[in-house]
Amino acid sequence: MSEHTPIGLDNAAAPVRALTHSGNFHVDETLGYVILHYALAPEGDLRGRVLGDAPADRLAFTRSRSPERIAASDIVFDVGGQYAPDRGRYDHHMKDKPLRDDGTPYSAAGLLWKDYGTAAIRNILRVPAEDTDVAAIWQAIDRSLVLPIDEDDNGVVKMGKLSLADIVSSCRPAWDTTELYGPEEAKRRETLGFANAATTVAGHLVNVVDRVRASLKAANRVMAAYEAAEDKRILLMDTGMPTEKVIFENDLPVVYVVSPAAPDRWNVKAVPPTRGDFGQRVSLPEAWRGLDGPALAKVSGVTDAVFAHPARFICGAGSREGALQMARLALKINDELEQAGD
């Protein structure tokens, strides 16, 4: 996080001139521009600002290597040969690169995320959020998205095919564009490519922020439901949401998750032995395998039982009470089988 007030965040109305280099572009300066957009001028036209056909807003953005334009800009990133955040300089190509605490070199995106990421997150959320939640979102995205971009841009670990870096690279004009169409058309296509890349990266960042926000919300609800559970092996959720991540991160002894799947359907889903694995900590009863409707209701004794999957990892009933009954019966049957085996 920033140890100073980044340029543009001390005065929400002051105009800011930001610049990155022209020419070939990569995911780090593309994300850098997106971060500044959301931190400083989220109501502006992100794409039109690049193309030069958007109404003026507080953030003026330029792609250039001109020393005069670099000197005249308030924020310069991925070019300029300086890392001086108090003066708005965010390059990382120097001999003495700015490094993370673990020694990983920063990219321009990482440096801007450090200073402007929190403000960007708040503007993307558009709803009040606790400082702790914003910090948790910042940290999650720094680890899952920004750090890999730092590594990729510095040649530490490449992100690979179909990654965000690869998608941004695909927006660049082909190598022979100037040869085929001339320098003016090549420049136009380069600018258009950057605008396309920025639009794609912006959409991805917005979606990631929202998913992390929702994940934190789910974690709080899962833990609250677990604390309220009478039998800690059965997790009853009043709304469908991801639970597996929370279960394994907190080492919860949950065996079955009961949650609504439709207005007239509640499911019982078995937790796998390890996160993301096939199989179940406790499979549903063998006698239920592949049955549905009246046949399942007769065998299970649950009057509104709807189905039981042949793989024995999920079953369902027409009501909350019916699904809970199925979960309790499944545990009872398993306990009896284990006792008989002893």
NORTATA-V588221 format. One record per residue. N is the residue number from 1. RES is the residue in one small letter. PSI is psi in whole degrees, -180 to 180 (999 if undefined). BURIAL is b if it has 9 or more other C-alpha atoms within 8 Angstrom, else e. D_FIRST is the distance of its C-alpha to the first C-alpha in Angstrom with 2 decimals. Layout:
# NORTATA-V588221
n->N res->RES psi->PSI burial->BURIAL d_first->D_FIRST
n->N res->RES psi->PSI burial->BURIAL d_first->D_FIRST
This chain:
# NORTATA-V588221
n->1 res->m psi->161 burial->e d_first->0.00
n->2 res->s psi->144 burial->e d_first->3.77
n->3 res->e psi->5 burial->e d_first->6.59
n->4 res->h psi->172 burial->e d_first->9.14
n->5 res->t psi->111 burial->e d_first->10.56
n->6 res->p psi->150 burial->b d_first->10.66
n->7 res->i psi->131 burial->b d_first->14.31
n->8 res->g psi->-18 burial->b d_first->15.89
n->9 res->l psi->-10 burial->e d_first->13.71
n->10 res->d psi->-18 burial->e d_first->15.65
n->11 res->n psi->107 burial->e d_first->18.88
n->12 res->a psi->-11 burial->e d_first->19.29
n->13 res->a psi->-17 burial->e d_first->22.69
n->14 res->a psi->136 burial->e d_first->22.36
n->15 res->p psi->147 burial->b d_first->23.19
n->16 res->v psi->131 burial->b d_first->20.80
n->17 res->r psi->115 burial->b d_first->22.27
n->18 res->a psi->147 burial->b d_first->20.29
n->19 res->l psi->139 burial->b d_first->21.88
n->20 res->t psi->176 burial->b d_first->21.82
n->21 res->h psi->155 burial->b d_first->24.83
n->22 res->s psi->180 burial->e d_first->28.04
n->23 res->g psi->-157 burial->e d_first->30.03
n->24 res->n psi->137 burial->e d_first->29.08
n->25 res->f psi->157 burial->b d_first->25.79
n->26 res->h psi->180 burial->b d_first->23.61
n->27 res->v psi->-27 burial->b d_first->21.08
n->28 res->d psi->-46 burial->b d_first->18.01
n->29 res->e psi->-25 burial->b d_first->18.96
n->30 res->t psi->-49 burial->b d_first->20.38
n->31 res->l psi->-36 burial->b d_first->17.23
n->32 res->g psi->-45 burial->b d_first->15.45
n->33 res->y psi->-42 burial->b d_first->18.09
n->34 res->v psi->-42 burial->b d_first->17.81
n->35 res->i psi->-47 burial->b d_first->14.11
n->36 res->l psi->-39 burial->b d_first->15.14
n->37 res->h psi->-52 burial->b d_first->18.20
n->38 res->y psi->-30 burial->b d_first->16.68
n->39 res->a psi->-37 burial->b d_first->14.03
n->40 res->l psi->-33 burial->b d_first->16.73
n->41 res->a psi->60 burial->b d_first->20.16
n->42 res->p psi->-19 burial->b d_first->20.49
n->43 res->e psi->-10 burial->e d_first->24.13
n->44 res->g psi->174 burial->b d_first->25.04
n->45 res->d psi->99 burial->b d_first->26.90
n->46 res->l psi->-46 burial->b d_first->24.50
n->47 res->r psi->-47 burial->b d_first->27.50
n->48 res->g psi->-30 burial->b d_first->29.81
n->49 res->r psi->-38 burial->b d_first->27.39
n->50 res->v psi->-43 burial->b d_first->27.52
n->51 res->l psi->-16 burial->b d_first->31.30
n->52 res->g psi->15 burial->e d_first->31.88
n->53 res->d psi->20 burial->e d_first->33.84
n->54 res->a psi->153 burial->e d_first->31.44
n->55 res->p psi->146 burial->e d_first->31.80
n->56 res->a psi->140 burial->e d_first->29.65
n->57 res->d psi->-172 burial->e d_first->26.46
n->58 res->r psi->-22 burial->b d_first->23.73
n->59 res->l psi->113 burial->b d_first->22.07
n->60 res->a psi->130 burial->b d_first->24.45
n->61 res->f psi->133 burial->b d_first->23.79
n->62 res->t psi->144 burial->b d_first->25.74
n->63 res->r psi->111 burial->e d_first->26.27
n->64 res->s psi->156 burial->b d_first->27.99
n->65 res->r psi->10 burial->b d_first->28.34
n->66 res->s psi->124 burial->e d_first->30.25
n->67 res->p psi->-35 burial->e d_first->29.23
n->68 res->e psi->-43 burial->e d_first->30.29
n->69 res->r psi->-37 burial->b d_first->28.12
n->70 res->i psi->-47 burial->b d_first->25.09
n->71 res->a psi->-32 burial->e d_first->25.77
n->72 res->a psi->-6 burial->e d_first->26.26
n->73 res->s psi->149 burial->b d_first->23.01
n->74 res->d psi->-39 burial->b d_first->20.01
n->75 res->i psi->126 burial->b d_first->17.51
n->76 res->v psi->127 burial->b d_first->18.73
n->77 res->f psi->143 burial->b d_first->17.29
n->78 res->d psi->17 burial->b d_first->18.98
n->79 res->v psi->162 burial->b d_first->21.68
n->80 res->g psi->-19 burial->b d_first->22.51
n->81 res->g psi->20 burial->e d_first->21.93
n->82 res->q psi->142 burial->b d_first->19.07
n->83 res->y psi->100 burial->b d_first->15.40
n->84 res->a psi->79 burial->e d_first->14.84
n->85 res->p psi->-30 burial->e d_first->11.89
n->86 res->d psi->-18 burial->b d_first->13.38
n->87 res->r psi->13 burial->e d_first->16.45
n->88 res->g psi->26 burial->b d_first->15.15
n->89 res->r psi->123 burial->b d_first->16.07
n->90 res->y psi->53 burial->b d_first->14.41
n->91 res->d psi->163 burial->b d_first->17.16
n->92 res->h psi->18 burial->b d_first->17.17
n->93 res->h psi->11 burial->e d_first->20.96
n->94 res->m psi->169 burial->e d_first->21.59
n->95 res->k psi->-46 burial->e d_first->23.27
n->96 res->d psi->85 burial->e d_first->20.37
n->97 res->k psi->146 burial->b d_first->17.71
n->98 res->p psi->133 burial->e d_first->13.98
n->99 res->l psi->148 burial->b d_first->13.47
n->100 res->r psi->170 burial->e d_first->11.27
n->101 res->d psi->-29 burial->e d_first->12.02
n->102 res->d psi->5 burial->e d_first->15.01
n->103 res->g psi->-4 burial->e d_first->16.32
n->104 res->t psi->130 burial->b d_first->15.88
n->105 res->p psi->140 burial->b d_first->15.79
n->106 res->y psi->151 burial->b d_first->13.28
n->107 res->s psi->177 burial->b d_first->15.05
n->108 res->a psi->-38 burial->b d_first->14.58
n->109 res->a psi->-44 burial->b d_first->13.32
n->110 res->g psi->-40 burial->b d_first->10.57
n->111 res->l psi->-41 burial->b d_first->9.54
n->112 res->l psi->-36 burial->b d_first->9.89
n->113 res->w psi->-38 burial->b d_first->8.23
n->114 res->k psi->-41 burial->b d_first->4.87
n->115 res->d psi->-35 burial->b d_first->5.95
n->116 res->y psi->-4 burial->b d_first->8.53
n->117 res->g psi->-42 burial->b d_first->8.33
n->118 res->t psi->-45 burial->b d_first->8.18
n->119 res->a psi->-39 burial->b d_first->10.97
n->120 res->a psi->-44 burial->b d_first->12.74
n->121 res->i psi->-46 burial->b d_first->12.96
n->122 res->r psi->-40 burial->b d_first->14.40
n->123 res->n psi->-32 burial->b d_first->16.87
n->124 res->i psi->-40 burial->b d_first->17.88
n->125 res->l psi->-41 burial->b d_first->18.61
n->126 res->r psi->9 burial->e d_first->20.75
n->127 res->v psi->152 burial->e d_first->21.35
n->128 res->p psi->142 burial->e d_first->19.86
n->129 res->a psi->144 burial->e d_first->17.42
n->130 res->e psi->147 burial->e d_first->16.28
n->131 res->d psi->-38 burial->e d_first->12.72
n->132 res->t psi->-37 burial->e d_first->13.13
n->133 res->d psi->-43 burial->b d_first->14.41
n->134 res->v psi->-42 burial->b d_first->11.74
n->135 res->a psi->-38 burial->b d_first->9.12
n->136 res->a psi->-39 burial->e d_first->11.90
n->137 res->i psi->-45 burial->b d_first->12.53
n->138 res->w psi->-47 burial->b d_first->9.09
n->139 res->q psi->-42 burial->e d_first->9.52
n->140 res->a psi->-42 burial->b d_first->13.14
n->141 res->i psi->-35 burial->b d_first->12.91
n->142 res->d psi->-41 burial->b d_first->10.53
n->143 res->r psi->-42 burial->b d_first->13.23
n->144 res->s psi->-25 burial->e d_first->16.25
n->145 res->l psi->-51 burial->e d_first->15.89
n->146 res->v psi->-44 burial->b d_first->13.26
n->147 res->l psi->-47 burial->b d_first->13.90
n->148 res->p psi->-33 burial->b d_first->17.64
n->149 res->i psi->-41 burial->b d_first->17.39
n->150 res->d psi->-47 burial->b d_first->15.80
n->151 res->e psi->-43 burial->b d_first->18.68
n->152 res->d psi->-47 burial->b d_first->21.24
n->153 res->d psi->-26 burial->b d_first->20.61
n->154 res->n psi->7 burial->b d_first->20.77
n->155 res->g psi->23 burial->e d_first->23.84
n->156 res->v psi->-55 burial->e d_first->22.55
n->157 res->v psi->124 burial->e d_first->23.48
n->158 res->k psi->144 burial->b d_first->24.95
n->159 res->m psi->-27 burial->b d_first->24.18
n->160 res->g psi->-179 burial->e d_first->27.91
n->161 res->k psi->144 burial->e d_first->30.29
n->162 res->l psi->11 burial->e d_first->29.45
n->163 res->s psi->173 burial->e d_first->25.69
n->164 res->l psi->-37 burial->b d_first->23.53
n->165 res->a psi->-41 burial->b d_first->23.81
n->166 res->d psi->-38 burial->b d_first->27.56
n->167 res->i psi->-42 burial->b d_first->27.83
n->168 res->v psi->-44 burial->b d_first->26.13
n->169 res->s psi->-34 burial->b d_first->28.45
n->170 res->s psi->-14 burial->e d_first->31.40
n->171 res->c psi->-12 burial->b d_first->30.77
n->172 res->r psi->148 burial->b d_first->31.60
n->173 res->p psi->153 burial->b d_first->35.22
n->174 res->a psi->158 burial->e d_first->37.59
n->175 res->w psi->-28 burial->e d_first->38.25
n->176 res->d psi->21 burial->e d_first->41.66
n->177 res->t psi->-43 burial->b d_first->40.77
n->178 res->t psi->-42 burial->b d_first->41.69
n->179 res->e psi->-39 burial->e d_first->44.86
n->180 res->l psi->-38 burial->e d_first->45.91
n->181 res->y psi->-10 burial->b d_first->44.92
n->182 res->g psi->161 burial->b d_first->44.31
n->183 res->p psi->-36 burial->e d_first->41.32
n->184 res->e psi->-45 burial->e d_first->41.00
n->185 res->e psi->-35 burial->b d_first->40.88
n->186 res->a psi->-42 burial->b d_first->38.51
n->187 res->k psi->-41 burial->e d_first->36.06
n->188 res->r psi->-44 burial->e d_first->36.46
n->189 res->r psi->-34 burial->b d_first->35.82
n->190 res->e psi->-46 burial->b d_first->32.72
n->191 res->t psi->-44 burial->b d_first->31.27
n->192 res->l psi->-40 burial->b d_first->32.39
n->193 res->g psi->-42 burial->b d_first->30.87
n->194 res->f psi->-41 burial->b d_first->27.41
n->195 res->a psi->-42 burial->b d_first->27.87
n->196 res->n psi->-43 burial->b d_first->28.99
n->197 res->a psi->-44 burial->b d_first->26.09
n->198 res->a psi->-40 burial->b d_first->23.53
n->199 res->t psi->-43 burial->b d_first->25.44
n->200 res->t psi->-46 burial->e d_first->25.40
n->201 res->v psi->-39 burial->b d_first->21.70
n->202 res->a psi->-45 burial->b d_first->20.99
n->203 res->g psi->-40 burial->e d_first->23.36
n->204 res->h psi->-45 burial->e d_first->21.79
n->205 res->l psi->-44 burial->e d_first->18.23
n->206 res->v psi->-45 burial->b d_first->19.78
n->207 res->n psi->-40 burial->e d_first->21.82
n->208 res->v psi->-44 burial->b d_first->19.11
n->209 res->v psi->-45 burial->b d_first->17.01
n->210 res->d psi->-38 burial->b d_first->20.32
n->211 res->r psi->-39 burial->e d_first->21.36
n->212 res->v psi->-42 burial->b d_first->18.29
n->213 res->r psi->-48 burial->b d_first->18.75
n->214 res->a psi->-34 burial->e d_first->22.40
n->215 res->s psi->-40 burial->b d_first->21.80
n->216 res->l psi->-41 burial->b d_first->19.98
n->217 res->k psi->-43 burial->e d_first->22.89
n->218 res->a psi->-41 burial->b d_first->25.35
n->219 res->a psi->-43 burial->b d_first->23.97
n->220 res->n psi->-42 burial->e d_first->24.49
n->221 res->r psi->-38 burial->e d_first->27.95
n->222 res->v psi->-44 burial->b d_first->28.98
n->223 res->m psi->-37 burial->b d_first->28.23
n->224 res->a psi->-42 burial->e d_first->30.08
n->225 res->a psi->-38 burial->b d_first->32.99
n->226 res->y psi->-43 burial->b d_first->33.13
n->227 res->e psi->-32 burial->e d_first->33.31
n->228 res->a psi->-11 burial->e d_first->36.12
n->229 res->a psi->137 burial->b d_first->38.06
n->230 res->e psi->-49 burial->e d_first->41.46
n->231 res->d psi->111 burial->e d_first->41.66
n->232 res->k psi->-6 burial->b d_first->38.26
n->233 res->r psi->-15 burial->e d_first->39.52
n->234 res->i psi->118 burial->b d_first->39.62
n->235 res->l psi->114 burial->b d_first->36.52
n->236 res->l psi->116 burial->b d_first->37.64
n->237 res->m psi->132 burial->b d_first->35.28
n->238 res->d psi->-11 burial->e d_first->36.45
n->239 res->t psi->142 burial->e d_first->34.49
n->240 res->g psi->133 burial->e d_first->34.01
n->241 res->m psi->164 burial->e d_first->30.47
n->242 res->p psi->132 burial->e d_first->28.90
n->243 res->t psi->-26 burial->b d_first->29.60
n->244 res->e psi->-43 burial->e d_first->29.92
n->245 res->k psi->-45 burial->e d_first->26.24
n->246 res->v psi->-41 burial->b d_first->26.00
n->247 res->i psi->-46 burial->b d_first->29.38
n->248 res->f psi->-35 burial->b d_first->28.58
n->249 res->e psi->-28 burial->e d_first->25.07
n->250 res->n psi->7 burial->e d_first->26.66
n->251 res->d psi->47 burial->e d_first->29.98
n->252 res->l psi->141 burial->e d_first->32.01
n->253 res->p psi->32 burial->e d_first->35.78
n->254 res->v psi->135 burial->b d_first->36.18
n->255 res->v psi->-43 burial->b d_first->39.10
n->256 res->y psi->141 burial->b d_first->39.58
n->257 res->v psi->124 burial->b d_first->37.42
n->258 res->v psi->125 burial->b d_first->39.49
n->259 res->s psi->158 burial->b d_first->38.21
n->260 res->p psi->141 burial->b d_first->39.73
n->261 res->a psi->-19 burial->b d_first->40.26
n->262 res->a psi->170 burial->e d_first->42.38
n->263 res->p psi->-31 burial->e d_first->44.18
n->264 res->d psi->32 burial->e d_first->47.00
n->265 res->r psi->129 burial->b d_first->45.35
n->266 res->w psi->135 burial->b d_first->43.34
n->267 res->n psi->155 burial->b d_first->42.41
n->268 res->v psi->118 burial->b d_first->42.18
n->269 res->k psi->130 burial->b d_first->39.95
n->270 res->a psi->139 burial->b d_first->40.05
n->271 res->v psi->135 burial->b d_first->36.89
n->272 res->p psi->164 burial->b d_first->37.02
n->273 res->p psi->-34 burial->b d_first->37.21
n->274 res->t psi->154 burial->e d_first->33.90
n->275 res->r psi->131 burial->e d_first->31.15
n->276 res->g psi->2 burial->e d_first->32.26
n->277 res->d psi->165 burial->e d_first->35.65
n->278 res->f psi->168 burial->e d_first->39.11
n->279 res->g psi->178 burial->e d_first->41.37
n->280 res->q psi->147 burial->b d_first->41.04
n->281 res->r psi->-46 burial->b d_first->40.61
n->282 res->v psi->114 burial->b d_first->43.79
n->283 res->s psi->154 burial->b d_first->45.64
n->284 res->l psi->159 burial->b d_first->47.48
n->285 res->p psi->140 burial->b d_first->51.21
n->286 res->e psi->-38 burial->e d_first->53.37
n->287 res->a psi->-20 burial->e d_first->55.97
n->288 res->w psi->-13 burial->b d_first->53.59
n->289 res->r psi->121 burial->b d_first->52.69
n->290 res->g psi->3 burial->b d_first->53.10
n->291 res->l psi->157 burial->b d_first->54.93
n->292 res->d psi->167 burial->b d_first->54.41
n->293 res->g psi->-141 burial->b d_first->56.07
n->294 res->p psi->-36 burial->e d_first->59.25
n->295 res->a psi->-43 burial->e d_first->59.44
n->296 res->l psi->-40 burial->b d_first->56.04
n->297 res->a psi->-40 burial->b d_first->56.84
n->298 res->k psi->-45 burial->b d_first->60.10
n->299 res->v psi->-41 burial->e d_first->58.68
n->300 res->s psi->-27 burial->b d_first->55.60
n->301 res->g psi->5 burial->e d_first->57.26
n->302 res->v psi->113 burial->b d_first->54.46
n->303 res->t psi->-32 burial->e d_first->56.33
n->304 res->d psi->25 burial->b d_first->53.60
n->305 res->a psi->138 burial->b d_first->52.24
n->306 res->v psi->-50 burial->b d_first->51.39
n->307 res->f psi->161 burial->b d_first->50.51
n->308 res->a psi->123 burial->b d_first->49.50
n->309 res->h psi->143 burial->b d_first->48.06
n->310 res->p psi->-27 burial->e d_first->50.19
n->311 res->a psi->-3 burial->e d_first->47.24
n->312 res->r psi->28 burial->b d_first->46.97
n->313 res->f psi->-11 burial->b d_first->43.24
n->314 res->i psi->145 burial->b d_first->43.50
n->315 res->c psi->172 burial->b d_first->46.10
n->316 res->g psi->160 burial->b d_first->46.41
n->317 res->a psi->170 burial->b d_first->48.48
n->318 res->g psi->-5 burial->b d_first->49.18
n->319 res->s psi->162 burial->b d_first->47.65
n->320 res->r psi->-46 burial->b d_first->44.94
n->321 res->e psi->-39 burial->e d_first->47.70
n->322 res->g psi->-41 burial->b d_first->49.25
n->323 res->a psi->-42 burial->b d_first->46.05
n->324 res->l psi->-42 burial->b d_first->45.41
n->325 res->q psi->-41 burial->b d_first->49.02
n->326 res->m psi->-42 burial->b d_first->48.62
n->327 res->a psi->-44 burial->b d_first->45.56
n->328 res->r psi->-40 burial->b d_first->47.48
n->329 res->l psi->-41 burial->b d_first->50.60
n->330 res->a psi->-42 burial->b d_first->48.78
n->331 res->l psi->-41 burial->b d_first->47.41
n->332 res->k psi->-44 burial->e d_first->50.87
n->333 res->i psi->-43 burial->b d_first->52.56
n->334 res->n psi->-42 burial->b d_first->50.19
n->335 res->d psi->-41 burial->e d_first->50.66
n->336 res->e psi->-38 burial->e d_first->54.42
n->337 res->l psi->-42 burial->e d_first->54.34
n->338 res->e psi->-40 burial->e d_first->52.42
n->339 res->q psi->-40 burial->e d_first->54.86
n->340 res->a psi->-34 burial->e d_first->57.78
n->341 res->g psi->-28 burial->e d_first->56.39
n->342 res->d psi->999 burial->e d_first->56.24
